Amino acid sequence: MRPAEVIRILLRNGFVERKSKSAHRQLVRSEPPPRRLVTVPFHRGDVPRPVLKSIAVQAGKPLEEFGL
């Protein structure tokens, strides 16, 4: 899965981009609690599966939503 697709999924689920620095994007969601902060690597190519799993856990979303 491409980094842009991961960010699109997070944006659809109420996250907003907090900051973008170099090759990483940070997205945050404050409502509903608890507050969540997710860092997505924005490199060329696909995001590795273990990283996708970590993003899903940080976001509090089921793994299926990220194609795992």
Chimera marker file (.cmm) of the C-alpha trace (Angstrom):
<marker_set name="trace">
<marker id="1" x="0.000" y="0.000" z="0.000" r="1" g="1" b="0" radius="0.5"/>
<marker id="2" x="1.340" y="3.423" z="-0.964" r="1" g="1" b="0" radius="0.5"/>
<marker id="3" x="1.884" y="6.135" z="1.696" r="1" g="1" b="0" radius="0.5"/>
<marker id="4" x="-0.718" y="8.403" z="0.054" r="1" g="1" b="0" radius="0.5"/>
<marker id="5" x="-3.337" y="5.634" z="0.419" r="1" g="1" b="0" radius="0.5"/>
<marker id="6" x="-2.499" y="5.210" z="4.122" r="1" g="1" b="0" radius="0.5"/>
<marker id="7" x="-2.877" y="8.960" z="4.681" r="1" g="1" b="0" radius="0.5"/>
<marker id="8" x="-6.188" y="8.963" z="2.781" r="1" g="1" b="0" radius="0.5"/>
<marker id="9" x="-7.541" y="6.208" z="5.067" r="1" g="1" b="0" radius="0.5"/>
<marker id="10" x="-6.477" y="8.130" z="8.165" r="1" g="1" b="0" radius="0.5"/>
<marker id="11" x="-7.998" y="11.398" z="6.883" r="1" g="1" b="0" radius="0.5"/>
<marker id="12" x="-11.308" y="9.595" z="6.223" r="1" g="1" b="0" radius="0.5"/>
<marker id="13" x="-11.254" y="8.441" z="9.853" r="1" g="1" b="0" radius="0.5"/>
<marker id="14" x="-11.021" y="11.911" z="11.374" r="1" g="1" b="0" radius="0.5"/>
<marker id="15" x="-7.261" y="12.465" z="11.467" r="1" g="1" b="0" radius="0.5"/>
<marker id="16" x="-5.778" y="15.799" z="10.397" r="1" g="1" b="0" radius="0.5"/>
<marker id="17" x="-2.237" y="16.456" z="9.243" r="1" g="1" b="0" radius="0.5"/>
<marker id="18" x="-0.269" y="18.022" z="12.073" r="1" g="1" b="0" radius="0.5"/>
<marker id="19" x="3.103" y="18.439" z="10.459" r="1" g="1" b="0" radius="0.5"/>
<marker id="20" x="5.139" y="17.280" z="7.543" r="1" g="1" b="0" radius="0.5"/>
<marker id="21" x="8.890" y="17.108" z="7.777" r="1" g="1" b="0" radius="0.5"/>
<marker id="22" x="11.106" y="15.570" z="5.161" r="1" g="1" b="0" radius="0.5"/>
<marker id="23" x="9.944" y="12.012" z="4.499" r="1" g="1" b="0" radius="0.5"/>
<marker id="24" x="7.441" y="11.612" z="7.347" r="1" g="1" b="0" radius="0.5"/>
<marker id="25" x="3.945" y="12.966" z="7.940" r="1" g="1" b="0" radius="0.5"/>
<marker id="26" x="2.309" y="13.233" z="11.353" r="1" g="1" b="0" radius="0.5"/>
<marker id="27" x="-1.448" y="12.991" z="11.678" r="1" g="1" b="0" radius="0.5"/>
<marker id="28" x="-3.435" y="13.566" z="14.854" r="1" g="1" b="0" radius="0.5"/>
<marker id="29" x="-6.993" y="12.868" z="16.001" r="1" g="1" b="0" radius="0.5"/>
<marker id="30" x="-8.346" y="14.353" z="19.204" r="1" g="1" b="0" radius="0.5"/>
<marker id="31" x="-12.034" y="13.431" z="18.927" r="1" g="1" b="0" radius="0.5"/>
<marker id="32" x="-13.290" y="10.978" z="20.095" r="1" g="1" b="0" radius="0.5"/>
<marker id="33" x="-10.869" y="10.411" z="22.986" r="1" g="1" b="0" radius="0.5"/>
<marker id="34" x="-8.237" y="9.109" z="23.432" r="1" g="1" b="0" radius="0.5"/>
<marker id="35" x="-6.033" y="11.477" z="21.443" r="1" g="1" b="0" radius="0.5"/>
<marker id="36" x="-4.066" y="9.620" z="18.760" r="1" g="1" b="0" radius="0.5"/>
<marker id="37" x="-0.827" y="10.575" z="16.991" r="1" g="1" b="0" radius="0.5"/>
<marker id="38" x="0.351" y="8.577" z="13.978" r="1" g="1" b="0" radius="0.5"/>
<marker id="39" x="3.565" y="9.013" z="11.991" r="1" g="1" b="0" radius="0.5"/>
<marker id="40" x="3.480" y="7.783" z="8.391" r="1" g="1" b="0" radius="0.5"/>
<marker id="41" x="6.720" y="7.343" z="6.414" r="1" g="1" b="0" radius="0.5"/>
<marker id="42" x="6.328" y="9.094" z="3.068" r="1" g="1" b="0" radius="0.5"/>
<marker id="43" x="8.966" y="7.343" z="0.950" r="1" g="1" b="0" radius="0.5"/>
<marker id="44" x="8.822" y="6.000" z="-2.575" r="1" g="1" b="0" radius="0.5"/>
<marker id="45" x="7.232" y="2.578" z="-2.938" r="1" g="1" b="0" radius="0.5"/>
<marker id="46" x="4.950" y="0.654" z="-0.632" r="1" g="1" b="0" radius="0.5"/>
<marker id="47" x="4.825" y="0.937" z="3.145" r="1" g="1" b="0" radius="0.5"/>
<marker id="48" x="6.195" y="-2.346" z="4.616" r="1" g="1" b="0" radius="0.5"/>
<marker id="49" x="3.613" y="-4.650" z="6.233" r="1" g="1" b="0" radius="0.5"/>
<marker id="50" x="5.088" y="-4.416" z="9.770" r="1" g="1" b="0" radius="0.5"/>
<marker id="51" x="4.941" y="-0.618" z="9.532" r="1" g="1" b="0" radius="0.5"/>
<marker id="52" x="1.313" y="-0.782" z="8.313" r="1" g="1" b="0" radius="0.5"/>
<marker id="53" x="0.469" y="-2.968" z="11.299" r="1" g="1" b="0" radius="0.5"/>
<marker id="54" x="2.089" y="-0.446" z="13.648" r="1" g="1" b="0" radius="0.5"/>
<marker id="55" x="0.167" y="2.431" z="12.029" r="1" g="1" b="0" radius="0.5"/>
<marker id="56" x="-3.124" y="0.537" z="12.425" r="1" g="1" b="0" radius="0.5"/>
<marker id="57" x="-2.428" y="-0.110" z="16.125" r="1" g="1" b="0" radius="0.5"/>
<marker id="58" x="-1.425" y="3.528" z="16.737" r="1" g="1" b="0" radius="0.5"/>
<marker id="59" x="-4.573" y="4.715" z="14.962" r="1" g="1" b="0" radius="0.5"/>
<marker id="60" x="-6.805" y="2.292" z="16.890" r="1" g="1" b="0" radius="0.5"/>
<marker id="61" x="-8.201" y="0.883" z="13.650" r="1" g="1" b="0" radius="0.5"/>
<marker id="62" x="-8.671" y="-2.753" z="12.593" r="1" g="1" b="0" radius="0.5"/>
<marker id="63" x="-5.884" y="-4.265" z="10.490" r="1" g="1" b="0" radius="0.5"/>
<marker id="64" x="-8.403" y="-5.083" z="7.716" r="1" g="1" b="0" radius="0.5"/>
<marker id="65" x="-8.874" y="-1.379" z="7.058" r="1" g="1" b="0" radius="0.5"/>
<marker id="66" x="-5.250" y="-1.244" z="5.904" r="1" g="1" b="0" radius="0.5"/>
<marker id="67" x="-5.472" y="-4.399" z="3.809" r="1" g="1" b="0" radius="0.5"/>
<marker id="68" x="-3.769" y="-6.697" z="6.366" r="1" g="1" b="0" radius="0.5"/>
<link id1="1" id2="2" r="1" g="1" b="0" radius="0.2"/>
<link id1="2" id2="3" r="1" g="1" b="0" radius="0.2"/>
<link id1="3" id2="4" r="1" g="1" b="0" radius="0.2"/>
<link id1="4" id2="5" r="1" g="1" b="0" radius="0.2"/>
<link id1="5" id2="6" r="1" g="1" b="0" radius="0.2"/>
<link id1="6" id2="7" r="1" g="1" b="0" radius="0.2"/>
<link id1="7" id2="8" r="1" g="1" b="0" radius="0.2"/>
<link id1="8" id2="9" r="1" g="1" b="0" radius="0.2"/>
<link id1="9" id2="10" r="1" g="1" b="0" radius="0.2"/>
<link id1="10" id2="11" r="1" g="1" b="0" radius="0.2"/>
<link id1="11" id2="12" r="1" g="1" b="0" radius="0.2"/>
<link id1="12" id2="13" r="1" g="1" b="0" radius="0.2"/>
<link id1="13" id2="14" r="1" g="1" b="0" radius="0.2"/>
<link id1="14" id2="15" r="1" g="1" b="0" radius="0.2"/>
<link id1="15" id2="16" r="1" g="1" b="0" radius="0.2"/>
<link id1="16" id2="17" r="1" g="1" b="0" radius="0.2"/>
<link id1="17" id2="18" r="1" g="1" b="0" radius="0.2"/>
<link id1="18" id2="19" r="1" g="1" b="0" radius="0.2"/>
<link id1="19" id2="20" r="1" g="1" b="0" radius="0.2"/>
<link id1="20" id2="21" r="1" g="1" b="0" radius="0.2"/>
<link id1="21" id2="22" r="1" g="1" b="0" radius="0.2"/>
<link id1="22" id2="23" r="1" g="1" b="0" radius="0.2"/>
<link id1="23" id2="24" r="1" g="1" b="0" radius="0.2"/>
<link id1="24" id2="25" r="1" g="1" b="0" radius="0.2"/>
<link id1="25" id2="26" r="1" g="1" b="0" radius="0.2"/>
<link id1="26" id2="27" r="1" g="1" b="0" radius="0.2"/>
<link id1="27" id2="28" r="1" g="1" b="0" radius="0.2"/>
<link id1="28" id2="29" r="1" g="1" b="0" radius="0.2"/>
<link id1="29" id2="30" r="1" g="1" b="0" radius="0.2"/>
<link id1="30" id2="31" r="1" g="1" b="0" radius="0.2"/>
<link id1="31" id2="32" r="1" g="1" b="0" radius="0.2"/>
<link id1="32" id2="33" r="1" g="1" b="0" radius="0.2"/>
<link id1="33" id2="34" r="1" g="1" b="0" radius="0.2"/>
<link id1="34" id2="35" r="1" g="1" b="0" radius="0.2"/>
<link id1="35" id2="36" r="1" g="1" b="0" radius="0.2"/>
<link id1="36" id2="37" r="1" g="1" b="0" radius="0.2"/>
<link id1="37" id2="38" r="1" g="1" b="0" radius="0.2"/>
<link id1="38" id2="39" r="1" g="1" b="0" radius="0.2"/>
<link id1="39" id2="40" r="1" g="1" b="0" radius="0.2"/>
<link id1="40" id2="41" r="1" g="1" b="0" radius="0.2"/>
<link id1="41" id2="42" r="1" g="1" b="0" radius="0.2"/>
<link id1="42" id2="43" r="1" g="1" b="0" radius="0.2"/>
<link id1="43" id2="44" r="1" g="1" b="0" radius="0.2"/>
<link id1="44" id2="45" r="1" g="1" b="0" radius="0.2"/>
<link id1="45" id2="46" r="1" g="1" b="0" radius="0.2"/>
<link id1="46" id2="47" r="1" g="1" b="0" radius="0.2"/>
<link id1="47" id2="48" r="1" g="1" b="0" radius="0.2"/>
<link id1="48" id2="49" r="1" g="1" b="0" radius="0.2"/>
<link id1="49" id2="50" r="1" g="1" b="0" radius="0.2"/>
<link id1="50" id2="51" r="1" g="1" b="0" radius="0.2"/>
<link id1="51" id2="52" r="1" g="1" b="0" radius="0.2"/>
<link id1="52" id2="53" r="1" g="1" b="0" radius="0.2"/>
<link id1="53" id2="54" r="1" g="1" b="0" radius="0.2"/>
<link id1="54" id2="55" r="1" g="1" b="0" radius="0.2"/>
<link id1="55" id2="56" r="1" g="1" b="0" radius="0.2"/>
<link id1="56" id2="57" r="1" g="1" b="0" radius="0.2"/>
<link id1="57" id2="58" r="1" g="1" b="0" radius="0.2"/>
<link id1="58" id2="59" r="1" g="1" b="0" radius="0.2"/>
<link id1="59" id2="60" r="1" g="1" b="0" radius="0.2"/>
<link id1="60" id2="61" r="1" g="1" b="0" radius="0.2"/>
<link id1="61" id2="62" r="1" g="1" b="0" radius="0.2"/>
<link id1="62" id2="63" r="1" g="1" b="0" radius="0.2"/>
<link id1="63" id2="64" r="1" g="1" b="0" radius="0.2"/>
<link id1="64" id2="65" r="1" g="1" b="0" radius="0.2"/>
<link id1="65" id2="66" r="1" g="1" b="0" radius="0.2"/>
<link id1="66" id2="67" r="1" g="1" b="0" radius="0.2"/>
<link id1="67" id2="68" r="1" g="1" b="0" radius="0.2"/>
</marker_set>
